[in-house]
Amino acid sequence: MPLSNRIIRGEQAQQFQTWSVDNMGAAHANRVERLMSEVGALKPAAAQPVVKPLSDDELRLMAWEEQLQQREARIAELEQQALHDAEQAGKQRGYEAGWDAAHHERVALIQAANSLTTEFEQFKTQLSEKLLDLAVLVAKKSGGRHHSTAS
């Protein structure tokens, strides 16, 4: 029975394109391709899976699951932020502790330098007094010899 003599009703009729002159030749290069496309159009469409509506309990569980996922994501964000904040605070305290230690070392070095300067000045004073005493002693001894050799 040729296709043109068949009566097609209902959903199968909606699968066919409306006939027009444009359908001939342009869409199909030859008669065999046109017939094959018509045969392919007659095949029943794959059955769509039946989707049953979700129960109230299933909907409630899905909503809880979505809330739980949102809360877990928020907790993960908060953990990352807390770690970042703690790291920054630790760095800042480390910088401050390092600055304080460097300041204390600087103060100690300045005090040591001042102490050395003071001690060096005291040493110079004591040395000059000792040298003066030695010069006087040498002068006395050498002056006494000149008198004894001259007489």
Number of C-alpha atoms within 10 A of each C-alpha: 5 5 10 6 7 8 7 12 8 7 9 13 12 10 14 12 10 8 8 7 7 8 12 13 11 9 11 14 10 11 11 10 12 16 13 12 13 15 11 11 14 14 10 10 10 6 6 6 6 6 6 6 8 10 9 9 9 11 12 12 12 13 12 12 12 12 12 12 12 12 12 12 12 12 12 12 12 12 12 12 12 12 12 12 12 12 12 12 12 12 12 12 12 12 12 12 12 12 12 12 12 12 12 12 12 12 12 12 12 12 12 12 12 12 12 12 12 12 12 12 12 12 12 12 12 12 12 12 12 12 12 12 12 12 12 12 12 12 12 11 11 11 11 11 11 10 9 8 7 6 5
